[in-house]
Amino acid sequence: MACSQQVAVWTLLVTIATLLASISAKSSTTLGLTTFDESFKIRYGGENQILRSKDGRAVSLSMTKRTGSGFESKDKYLFGQLSMKLKLVPGDSSGVVVCFYSHSMTEDHDEFDFEFLGNKSGEPVILQTNIYADGNGGREERIFLWFDPAEKFHTYTILWNHNQVVFYVDSFPIRVLRNTPQSQHFFPKVKPMYVFSSIWNGDDWATRGGLDKVNWTNAPFFAHYKDFKMNGCVYNGGGDPAPDCVSPFYSETWWSRHDELNDVELRKLEWTGTCGMQ
């Protein structure tokens, strides 16, 4: 079965499962649904480059020849599920990088990255993920997305708890870091992080190693965001690790109880390793 056909089957199964879960589940993943101004502020680029919807639940970032743009969360989080929907730059987006990431903003920083690398029209979009701990990165992994991320919105999620970090594309886990005796010294678990997103010029490296440059005749470039869900422990300061986020209460939160992938997620992870690497 082709990858596109498999996606259709998975999507149908996920839709059915979601409907059933919505009937019986008590915990709600919509608890963190928020407007842009409630949870975020402009980091750079100015008001004229960050366009909000009337209801405040969607925003567009733009990149011009002069500058890109970006936003950051007002709060920082230690563990949780951080999620938003993105629709990327259509057409020739060579050299344009769109990011959704978390960062501790400390000297020896921790960081989780989604980086979408622009491309020539019609070519598969590369999604690069990376994990930093205590300032040490260099752990980039790349996959080809199995759909056109500029055609419609897709959900990108970072699940982070004491046991694992999982990067999701829609309901598909694409990368997992387990907290094991082997990885515990590289597993981020004490530094709260802010959430960021941005669009910027990375044409010195992003597309074919920098061979394909930004086509400025297509500027401005837009990336679109909506459905911001910040389900996590908001860190209010004090101590290392943050005491409010490692108390018995937070060990019982639904994101903390998701301590390993289930059988369906394991099959999806295996599938993305096959179709995403083609």
HELIX and SHEET records of a PDB file:
HELIX    1   1 CYS A    3  SER A   24  1                                  22    
HELIX    2   2 PHE A   36  SER A   39  1                                   4    
HELIX    3   3 GLU A   47  GLN A   49  5                                   3    
HELIX    4   4 GLN A  184  PHE A  186  5                                   3    
HELIX    5   5 ARG A  208  GLY A  210  5                                   3    
HELIX    6   6 TRP A  216  ASN A  218  5                                   3    
HELIX    7   7 PRO A  243  CYS A  245  5                                   3    
HELIX    8   8 PRO A  248  SER A  251  1                                   4    
HELIX    9   9 TRP A  254  ARG A  257  1                                   4    
HELIX   10  10 ASP A  263  CYS A  275  1                                  13    
SHEET    1   A 4 LEU A  33  THR A  34  0                                        
SHEET    2   A 4 PHE A 221  VAL A 234 -1                                        
SHEET    3   A 4 ALA A  58  MET A  63 -1                                        
SHEET    4   A 4 ILE A  50  ARG A  52 -1                                        
SHEET    1   B 6 LEU A  33  THR A  34  0                                        
SHEET    2   B 6 PHE A 221  VAL A 234 -1                                        
SHEET    3   B 6 TYR A  77  LYS A  87 -1                                        
SHEET    4   B 6 HIS A 154  TRP A 160 -1                                        
SHEET    5   B 6 GLN A 164  VAL A 169 -1                                        
SHEET    6   B 6 PHE A 172  ARG A 178 -1                                        
SHEET    1   C 7 PHE A  40  TYR A  44  0                                        
SHEET    2   C 7 SER A  69  SER A  73 -1                                        
SHEET    3   C 7 TYR A 194  ASN A 201 -1                                        
SHEET    4   C 7 VAL A  96  HIS A 103 -1                                        
SHEET    5   C 7 GLU A 111  LEU A 117 -1                                        
SHEET    6   C 7 ILE A 126  TYR A 132 -1                                        
SHEET    7   C 7 GLU A 141  PHE A 144 -1                                        
END                                                                             
